[in-house]
Amino acid sequence: MMKKKFVNAGTVQRWICINFAENVSEAFIEAFCNELASVCLEHGLKFNLRPVVPHLSAPPANVERVVKDRYFEAKEKIKENKLDLLIVILPDDSGLLYGNVKRICETDIGIISQCCKAKKVLEVNHQFLEGLVLKLNVKMGGRNAVLVDAIAKRIPVISELPTIIFGADISHPNPGKWSSPTFSAVVASQDWPEITTYAALVSKQPNRRAIIEDLFNTRDNVSGGIREHLISFKEKTGFKPSRIIFYRDGVNQGHSSQVLIHEVDAIRRACNSLEDNYQPRITFIVVQKGHHTKFFPYHQDDPSSEQGMYCQGQS
């Protein structure tokens, strides 16, 4: 990362900081934020050195009230402008505090947040800040790096036609929790030919349901994860995807054919809902963790092999 610039850098113009750690003083908060801004600027991420309102320290017991009050105080000051970032300093033993902060920021008030533990703030470690800035730039809509071959359109298959890459998975509750829902997540690339920017959609569905139900539906109105991602891809790139590559994780052996039939059909229907006879090429790949594939060397004296087989992790 030394002396490297982001391919596309984001901007943090209006931000605030709230500290919930008792052992972090105002001086340490100031030093941490200044060093963070310095590392951001070093890599091209524009970061305003002055927060909208002064840093606030508060007890973690009233996290919801503190975050919302400070947010609306800052919004009152910047009027119609958007608040870009909330930096939150958490105690080292934060427990449920992290989850509460993310819930409040992302579902209640709608602001991007970056949490840091107190020990990292007190250390002001440059290497830690380098990694933090990588995350921050992506959150701000930037791109950290792209493949040279992607820019030059030299990647086989993907570079030939406007291509969108999906990844989907399902998360089931622990055994015995029959009242808890299953959650599905679908991510999709939002740029081409670089394929470096992704957006995610999460939905809830009935317990232990193996098929992702919200890929496409017409219950209330025409919607679903596939349709939304395709529309977003077109808005950002100017292209309709001519090829869809869909990676599906979380499929048990017994459900493979059922998932394939239902979800490929959902992809097709989502495409047709956007335009008649819109039929991009679809590659549907089921990703399974358990396999019994063995790789053998072409020549028995291959130095990368061990007892006539490739070592674990090599191919």
Secondary structure by P-SEA (a helix, b strand, c coil): cccccccbbbbbccbbbbbccccccaaaaaaaaaaaaaaaaaacccccccccccbbbbbccaaaaaaaaaaaaaaaaaccccccbbbbbbcccccaaaaaaaaaaccccbbbbbbbcaaaaaaccaaaaaaaaaaaaaaacccccccccccccccccccccbbbbbbbbccccccccccbbbbbbbbbbcccccccbbbbbbbcccccccccccccccccccccaaaaaaaaaaaaccccccbbbbbbccccccaaaaaaaaaaaaaaaaaaaaccccccbbbbbbbbcccbbbbbbcccccccccccccccccc
